[in-house]
Amino acid sequence: MGEALRSKQDIEADVVAALRTVFDPEIPVNIYELGLIYNIDVHDDRSVEVRLTLTSPMCPVAGSLPPEVEAKVAEIPGVSTASVDLVWDPPWNPSMMSEAAKLELGMD
């Protein structure tokens, strides 16, 4: 299937898969399962916007993680452009983690 014909749902699934390869260096769980991804928008022109947060404004990867996410999303076949919006509201808290992440960290 050509890149231009990929559905928005297929691209979004690939974005989620790419986000699952990005880790906060202080926590052995990917940023998607940590609940750091607040929104993924795949637009009709196949541009993708990712809205994310970090565990804390003092997180050591505050400068490097958003560009890493943007680069990984931009590499996905069919994505025209990628942008990342780093937000602090609502503040992240452990209840935002997936059940899998909570089990991985022994927080069941």
N, C-alpha and C positions, 0 to 999 in steps of 0.2 A: 504494500500500500504506500502510495506517495506521501511525502511529508505534508503537503497541502491538504490531503484528504483525511488526515487523522482527526478523529472526533475530539471535542473538548474533554470528554470523559476519559478518553485514552491518554491524552496529554496530562490531565490531572492525576491519573493513576501513576504515570511515570514520574510526575513531580513528587508524589508521596513516596515512591520507591527511592528517588534520589535523596529526599530529606531523611530517609531512614539510614542513609550512609554517613550522615553528619552527626558528630558527637560533641557534647560539651566535655572538655578534657577533665573536668573534676568529677563527672558522674558517668559511669559506664553504661549509659542508655542513650539512644539516639534522640535528637531534638524533637522528632515527631511524637514518639512515645512519651517524652517528657511533658508534652502539652505546650511546648514553646511556640508551636505554629497556630496562630489564631485564625488565619484565613488564607485560602488559595483561590485566586480569581484567574480563570482562563477566559480571555476575551475572544470575540469573534475573529479578530485579526491574529489570533494565536499568541498574543502577548500575554505574559503571565506576571501577576503581582502576588507576592507572598508577604503576608503581614505576620511578623514574629516578635517575640520578646526574648529576654534572657532571664535566668534565674535571679539576677540582681544587676542593678546598674553598675556595680563594681566588678562584674564578671570579667575575668582576664581576656576573654575572647570577644569583648564588645566591639573591638575594631576589626577583628579578622573574620568572625563568623558570618556576618551579613554578606560580605563579598564572596565568601566561600559558597554560601547558599545561592547567591545570584549566579555565580559561574556554573555551578552544577545544574541549575535549572535552565540556563541559557544553552547548555550542551544537549538538551533533550531534543530528539528529532521532532520537527514540526513547530517548535517554539520560535516565534519571530523575535521577541525580546523578553528579557526578564528584569524585574525590579524587586527590591526588597524594602519594605517599610518596617523599621525597628520602632516598636512602640512600648510604652511602659504602663498603659492603662487598658485593661485591668492588670494590676500587678500579678505576676505569676505566683502560684503557691502549689505545694505538693498535691493538693486535691485535683489538679489539672492533669496529672499523669494518668496514662492508661493503666488498666489493671495489670497488663503484662509488665509495665515498668515498675509498678509497685511490688509485684512479686519478685522481679529481678533484684530490687533493692531491699528485699525483706521487709516491706512495709504493708504486708497483707493484714 
